[in-house]
């Protein structure tokens, strides 16, 4: 299994990161992708991934941190993508979050610039969204970007899911589907093509059902897989194998 989105570099794991990774290995979670969030954290993130063969990294500027944005951060991102060519698996976590007070025009500009960098470096993207599907789909259609990627923590409509899939994206499936009350998302994930789904935890955030209030962990990925298998009509092993292969297809540098 591959956790396509986990912030294992965050301080929440500083006291027991080795133990978490050992447990993941025992449970068959063999690869974990750590998305970047802000330029100041990239060196720590890269060093961590170079220290553990299970860990892979993406680099990007998350909309949460754009209050500290400077144009030279894009130049630094370009440099880092070149420096780590073949090792960096995607540009991300990038995206639009319209629940934030950060100016929407700035968010769209930085997102589009990062799409351009991903296009230049022939990399996929990992996309964060909140209250922003329409704007994201508009910008993706407007851009020349064609390398696809993952829509992280997808929770949109079937129409939005199909729009992303048509643009070459996979849908990141996490703890939301473990909640019976998440009827809309569960119904959509049951209907989209199996070839469009990848697994993720977003640990230490997005706790799964029955573990609210606890730190989320990549070791819970098998529980998310269980929930996905229960929603799908395909044989359980087919679902598991498809999620693995889908992730490798959209993030091919994981195998490097």
C-alpha beads as a LAMMPS data file, in Angstrom:
LAMMPS data file: protein, C-alpha beads

256 atoms
255 bonds

1 atom types
1 bond types

-500.0 500.0 xlo xhi
-500.0 500.0 ylo yhi
-500.0 500.0 zlo zhi

Masses

1 110.0

Atoms # bond

1 1 1 0.000 0.000 0.000
2 1 1 1.028 3.592 -0.668
3 1 1 -0.056 6.533 1.477
4 1 1 -0.130 9.229 -1.210
5 1 1 -0.454 12.111 1.283
6 1 1 0.986 12.192 4.803
7 1 1 2.761 14.989 6.681
8 1 1 5.120 12.737 8.588
9 1 1 7.624 15.590 8.791
10 1 1 5.340 17.556 11.121
11 1 1 6.386 17.909 14.793
12 1 1 3.456 15.689 15.854
13 1 1 5.637 12.699 14.886
14 1 1 8.933 13.869 16.377
15 1 1 8.729 11.609 19.450
16 1 1 7.858 8.310 17.754
17 1 1 8.494 8.601 14.002
18 1 1 10.647 5.443 13.900
19 1 1 7.973 3.412 15.661
20 1 1 5.255 4.712 13.325
21 1 1 7.300 3.730 10.272
22 1 1 8.020 0.299 11.722
23 1 1 4.324 -0.297 12.306
24 1 1 3.548 0.878 8.772
25 1 1 6.034 -1.610 7.338
26 1 1 4.504 -4.414 9.387
27 1 1 1.041 -3.518 8.027
28 1 1 2.189 -3.352 4.409
29 1 1 2.287 0.435 4.038
30 1 1 5.516 0.384 2.074
31 1 1 5.649 3.908 0.636
32 1 1 4.567 7.260 2.070
33 1 1 4.496 10.537 0.134
34 1 1 5.225 13.678 2.146
35 1 1 3.943 16.821 0.402
36 1 1 5.701 20.138 0.923
37 1 1 3.847 23.035 2.485
38 1 1 6.246 25.981 2.811
39 1 1 9.758 26.773 1.646
40 1 1 11.207 26.977 5.168
41 1 1 10.281 23.330 5.803
42 1 1 11.595 21.841 2.550
43 1 1 15.157 21.140 3.832
44 1 1 13.860 19.207 6.861
45 1 1 11.396 17.341 4.678
46 1 1 14.016 16.347 2.088
47 1 1 16.513 15.254 4.760
48 1 1 13.863 13.091 6.407
49 1 1 12.981 11.396 3.125
50 1 1 16.638 10.780 2.347
51 1 1 16.934 9.033 5.720
52 1 1 14.107 6.506 5.188
53 1 1 13.618 4.454 2.030
54 1 1 9.839 4.319 2.647
55 1 1 9.471 8.085 2.331
56 1 1 9.091 10.109 -0.869
57 1 1 8.630 13.859 -1.145
58 1 1 6.772 16.483 -3.137
59 1 1 7.608 20.187 -2.965
60 1 1 5.152 23.058 -3.093
61 1 1 3.664 26.162 -1.513
62 1 1 0.430 25.414 0.350
63 1 1 -2.232 28.152 0.345
64 1 1 -2.305 28.098 4.171
65 1 1 1.110 29.733 4.270
66 1 1 0.775 32.388 1.575
67 1 1 0.592 35.164 4.179
68 1 1 4.400 34.812 4.182
69 1 1 4.633 34.574 0.378
70 1 1 7.516 36.165 -1.514
71 1 1 8.131 35.802 -5.261
72 1 1 11.612 34.383 -4.647
73 1 1 9.969 31.296 -3.123
74 1 1 8.879 30.289 -6.629
75 1 1 12.452 30.711 -7.836
76 1 1 13.649 28.535 -4.967
77 1 1 11.018 25.917 -5.838
78 1 1 12.254 25.872 -9.431
79 1 1 15.830 25.366 -8.193
80 1 1 14.849 22.569 -5.803
81 1 1 12.857 20.739 -8.476
82 1 1 15.917 20.801 -10.730
83 1 1 18.273 19.779 -7.933
84 1 1 16.137 16.786 -6.935
85 1 1 15.080 15.713 -10.417
86 1 1 14.064 12.052 -10.425
87 1 1 13.525 12.015 -6.658
88 1 1 10.793 14.602 -6.149
89 1 1 7.494 12.894 -7.029
90 1 1 5.236 15.928 -7.575
91 1 1 4.731 19.650 -7.135
92 1 1 2.560 19.944 -4.068
93 1 1 0.820 20.530 -1.891
94 1 1 -0.565 23.379 -3.963
95 1 1 -4.101 24.593 -4.476
96 1 1 -6.842 27.025 -3.506
97 1 1 -8.496 27.414 -0.114
98 1 1 -11.258 29.988 -0.169
99 1 1 -12.085 29.447 3.514
100 1 1 -8.927 31.427 4.315
101 1 1 -8.635 35.222 4.564
102 1 1 -5.741 35.091 2.066
103 1 1 -6.516 37.036 -1.114
104 1 1 -8.082 34.755 -3.724
105 1 1 -6.331 36.502 -6.608
106 1 1 -2.956 35.847 -4.963
107 1 1 -3.897 32.220 -4.358
108 1 1 -4.864 31.729 -7.994
109 1 1 -1.690 33.397 -9.241
110 1 1 0.614 31.284 -7.056
111 1 1 -1.303 28.124 -7.979
112 1 1 -0.998 28.895 -11.696
113 1 1 2.721 29.670 -11.367
114 1 1 3.270 26.341 -9.634
115 1 1 1.314 24.569 -12.389
116 1 1 3.719 26.176 -14.856
117 1 1 6.704 24.871 -12.894
118 1 1 5.203 21.386 -12.785
119 1 1 4.696 21.572 -16.552
120 1 1 8.304 22.670 -17.103
121 1 1 9.677 19.901 -14.873
122 1 1 7.259 17.280 -16.259
123 1 1 5.835 16.524 -12.849
124 1 1 2.280 15.851 -11.605
125 1 1 0.722 18.007 -8.895
126 1 1 -0.932 17.335 -5.532
127 1 1 -3.878 19.693 -5.173
128 1 1 -5.484 21.051 -2.006
129 1 1 -9.032 22.398 -2.252
130 1 1 -11.597 23.990 -0.011
131 1 1 -14.646 25.827 -1.332
132 1 1 -12.738 26.109 -4.611
133 1 1 -13.581 23.272 -7.037
134 1 1 -15.031 25.609 -9.676
135 1 1 -11.972 27.863 -9.643
136 1 1 -9.548 24.928 -9.702
137 1 1 -11.273 23.266 -12.637
138 1 1 -11.375 26.606 -14.475
139 1 1 -7.652 27.232 -13.973
140 1 1 -6.692 23.663 -14.878
141 1 1 -8.691 23.873 -18.101
142 1 1 -7.184 27.267 -18.912
143 1 1 -3.589 26.142 -18.344
144 1 1 -1.304 24.142 -20.623
145 1 1 -0.682 21.703 -17.765
146 1 1 -1.232 18.082 -18.790
147 1 1 0.724 15.948 -16.299
148 1 1 -2.230 15.168 -14.039
149 1 1 -1.897 14.518 -10.333
150 1 1 -3.989 13.902 -7.247
151 1 1 -6.936 15.904 -5.939
152 1 1 -6.160 15.560 -2.241
153 1 1 -9.003 14.612 0.137
154 1 1 -11.613 14.711 -2.596
155 1 1 -15.115 15.412 -1.277
156 1 1 -16.875 17.002 -4.231
157 1 1 -19.788 16.000 -6.429
158 1 1 -19.853 13.293 -9.075
159 1 1 -19.795 15.993 -11.753
160 1 1 -16.667 17.554 -10.192
161 1 1 -15.043 14.145 -9.857
162 1 1 -15.622 13.458 -13.546
163 1 1 -14.214 16.877 -14.476
164 1 1 -10.980 16.158 -12.609
165 1 1 -10.745 12.639 -14.024
166 1 1 -11.205 14.013 -17.552
167 1 1 -8.296 16.388 -16.843
168 1 1 -6.053 13.417 -15.972
169 1 1 -6.326 13.474 -12.187
170 1 1 -6.756 10.777 -9.565
171 1 1 -8.902 11.337 -6.475
172 1 1 -7.262 11.086 -3.053
173 1 1 -9.400 8.936 -0.758
174 1 1 -8.872 9.329 2.975
175 1 1 -10.578 9.117 6.339
176 1 1 -13.767 10.877 5.232
177 1 1 -15.168 7.666 3.750
178 1 1 -14.869 5.896 7.131
179 1 1 -17.712 8.087 8.471
180 1 1 -21.230 6.736 7.740
181 1 1 -22.557 10.318 7.799
182 1 1 -20.368 11.252 4.798
183 1 1 -23.080 9.910 2.501
184 1 1 -22.416 12.219 -0.445
185 1 1 -18.691 11.509 -0.629
186 1 1 -19.176 7.782 -0.075
187 1 1 -21.762 7.654 -2.868
188 1 1 -19.454 9.454 -5.300
189 1 1 -16.474 7.225 -4.481
190 1 1 -18.641 4.159 -5.026
191 1 1 -19.495 5.345 -8.572
192 1 1 -16.280 6.699 -10.082
193 1 1 -13.939 4.380 -12.014
194 1 1 -11.661 2.319 -9.785
195 1 1 -8.779 3.473 -11.983
196 1 1 -9.234 7.019 -10.611
197 1 1 -8.674 6.272 -6.903
198 1 1 -5.595 6.492 -4.665
199 1 1 -5.296 6.086 -0.895
200 1 1 -4.126 8.710 1.606
201 1 1 -4.308 9.553 5.303
202 1 1 -3.292 13.254 5.534
203 1 1 -1.825 12.341 8.929
204 1 1 -1.552 13.844 11.494
205 1 1 -4.817 15.503 10.383
206 1 1 -8.143 14.069 9.122
207 1 1 -8.663 11.386 11.820
208 1 1 -10.680 8.345 10.809
209 1 1 -13.998 7.300 12.321
210 1 1 -13.722 5.985 15.919
211 1 1 -10.391 7.812 16.389
212 1 1 -11.632 11.389 16.572
213 1 1 -9.496 13.582 18.798
214 1 1 -6.431 11.386 18.247
215 1 1 -3.407 12.035 16.069
216 1 1 -3.990 10.440 12.690
217 1 1 -1.320 8.027 11.455
218 1 1 -0.221 6.443 8.165
219 1 1 -0.579 3.117 9.983
220 1 1 -4.362 3.620 9.668
221 1 1 -4.198 3.376 5.864
222 1 1 -5.424 -0.270 5.918
223 1 1 -8.586 0.904 7.690
224 1 1 -9.250 3.407 4.904
225 1 1 -8.687 0.619 2.387
226 1 1 -11.207 -1.534 4.280
227 1 1 -13.781 1.261 4.032
228 1 1 -13.119 1.689 0.318
229 1 1 -13.416 -2.038 -0.335
230 1 1 -16.787 -2.026 1.440
231 1 1 -18.041 0.710 -0.913
232 1 1 -16.919 -0.945 -4.127
233 1 1 -18.358 -3.917 -6.023
234 1 1 -14.980 -5.217 -7.237
235 1 1 -13.151 -8.042 -5.385
236 1 1 -11.220 -6.690 -2.393
237 1 1 -7.799 -7.600 -3.767
238 1 1 -8.617 -5.870 -7.063
239 1 1 -9.368 -2.661 -5.152
240 1 1 -6.111 -2.901 -3.217
241 1 1 -4.011 -3.609 -6.301
242 1 1 -5.711 -0.873 -8.303
243 1 1 -5.006 1.788 -5.670
244 1 1 -1.348 0.743 -5.609
245 1 1 -1.007 0.796 -9.394
246 1 1 -2.976 4.029 -9.775
247 1 1 -0.568 5.783 -7.421
248 1 1 2.473 4.505 -9.301
249 1 1 0.900 5.557 -12.584
250 1 1 0.253 9.134 -11.475
251 1 1 3.443 9.507 -9.344
252 1 1 5.962 7.389 -11.288
253 1 1 9.006 8.739 -9.402
254 1 1 7.881 6.809 -6.318
255 1 1 9.619 3.785 -7.814
256 1 1 12.958 5.625 -8.132

Bonds

1 1 1 2
2 1 2 3
3 1 3 4
4 1 4 5
5 1 5 6
6 1 6 7
7 1 7 8
8 1 8 9
9 1 9 10
10 1 10 11
11 1 11 12
12 1 12 13
13 1 13 14
14 1 14 15
15 1 15 16
16 1 16 17
17 1 17 18
18 1 18 19
19 1 19 20
20 1 20 21
21 1 21 22
22 1 22 23
23 1 23 24
24 1 24 25
25 1 25 26
26 1 26 27
27 1 27 28
28 1 28 29
29 1 29 30
30 1 30 31
31 1 31 32
32 1 32 33
33 1 33 34
34 1 34 35
35 1 35 36
36 1 36 37
37 1 37 38
38 1 38 39
39 1 39 40
40 1 40 41
41 1 41 42
42 1 42 43
43 1 43 44
44 1 44 45
45 1 45 46
46 1 46 47
47 1 47 48
48 1 48 49
49 1 49 50
50 1 50 51
51 1 51 52
52 1 52 53
53 1 53 54
54 1 54 55
55 1 55 56
56 1 56 57
57 1 57 58
58 1 58 59
59 1 59 60
60 1 60 61
61 1 61 62
62 1 62 63
63 1 63 64
64 1 64 65
65 1 65 66
66 1 66 67
67 1 67 68
68 1 68 69
69 1 69 70
70 1 70 71
71 1 71 72
72 1 72 73
73 1 73 74
74 1 74 75
75 1 75 76
76 1 76 77
77 1 77 78
78 1 78 79
79 1 79 80
80 1 80 81
81 1 81 82
82 1 82 83
83 1 83 84
84 1 84 85
85 1 85 86
86 1 86 87
87 1 87 88
88 1 88 89
89 1 89 90
90 1 90 91
91 1 91 92
92 1 92 93
93 1 93 94
94 1 94 95
95 1 95 96
96 1 96 97
97 1 97 98
98 1 98 99
99 1 99 100
100 1 100 101
101 1 101 102
102 1 102 103
103 1 103 104
104 1 104 105
105 1 105 106
106 1 106 107
107 1 107 108
108 1 108 109
109 1 109 110
110 1 110 111
111 1 111 112
112 1 112 113
113 1 113 114
114 1 114 115
115 1 115 116
116 1 116 117
117 1 117 118
118 1 118 119
119 1 119 120
120 1 120 121
121 1 121 122
122 1 122 123
123 1 123 124
124 1 124 125
125 1 125 126
126 1 126 127
127 1 127 128
128 1 128 129
129 1 129 130
130 1 130 131
131 1 131 132
132 1 132 133
133 1 133 134
134 1 134 135
135 1 135 136
136 1 136 137
137 1 137 138
138 1 138 139
139 1 139 140
140 1 140 141
141 1 141 142
142 1 142 143
143 1 143 144
144 1 144 145
145 1 145 146
146 1 146 147
147 1 147 148
148 1 148 149
149 1 149 150
150 1 150 151
151 1 151 152
152 1 152 153
153 1 153 154
154 1 154 155
155 1 155 156
156 1 156 157
157 1 157 158
158 1 158 159
159 1 159 160
160 1 160 161
161 1 161 162
162 1 162 163
163 1 163 164
164 1 164 165
165 1 165 166
166 1 166 167
167 1 167 168
168 1 168 169
169 1 169 170
170 1 170 171
171 1 171 172
172 1 172 173
173 1 173 174
174 1 174 175
175 1 175 176
176 1 176 177
177 1 177 178
178 1 178 179
179 1 179 180
180 1 180 181
181 1 181 182
182 1 182 183
183 1 183 184
184 1 184 185
185 1 185 186
186 1 186 187
187 1 187 188
188 1 188 189
189 1 189 190
190 1 190 191
191 1 191 192
192 1 192 193
193 1 193 194
194 1 194 195
195 1 195 196
196 1 196 197
197 1 197 198
198 1 198 199
199 1 199 200
200 1 200 201
201 1 201 202
202 1 202 203
203 1 203 204
204 1 204 205
205 1 205 206
206 1 206 207
207 1 207 208
208 1 208 209
209 1 209 210
210 1 210 211
211 1 211 212
212 1 212 213
213 1 213 214
214 1 214 215
215 1 215 216
216 1 216 217
217 1 217 218
218 1 218 219
219 1 219 220
220 1 220 221
221 1 221 222
222 1 222 223
223 1 223 224
224 1 224 225
225 1 225 226
226 1 226 227
227 1 227 228
228 1 228 229
229 1 229 230
230 1 230 231
231 1 231 232
232 1 232 233
233 1 233 234
234 1 234 235
235 1 235 236
236 1 236 237
237 1 237 238
238 1 238 239
239 1 239 240
240 1 240 241
241 1 241 242
242 1 242 243
243 1 243 244
244 1 244 245
245 1 245 246
246 1 246 247
247 1 247 248
248 1 248 249
249 1 249 250
250 1 250 251
251 1 251 252
252 1 252 253
253 1 253 254
254 1 254 255
255 1 255 256
